[in-house]
Amino acid sequence: MSDLHKILSKALNEPAFAATLLASPEKAMVQAGVEPTPEKVAALHNAVNSLASANHYFGGPKPY
């Protein structure tokens, strides 16, 4: 499982972690055991924003 999959899976299964991910991606990465390099933080930010937008179109609320 990639680091991205690990973080997203944890966010889907743990509401408190999902809230941390939205508030502080770097902190969430550390909690998931992933080193928050600038490149990974930027990629995670883009992934979370894309998923939040897609969720809105599938009937879910935007988390921000």
Secondary structure, 3 states (H helix, E strand, C coil): CCHHHHHHHHHHHCHHHHHHHHHCHHHHHHHCCCCCCHHHHHHHHHHHHHHHHHHHHCCCCCCC
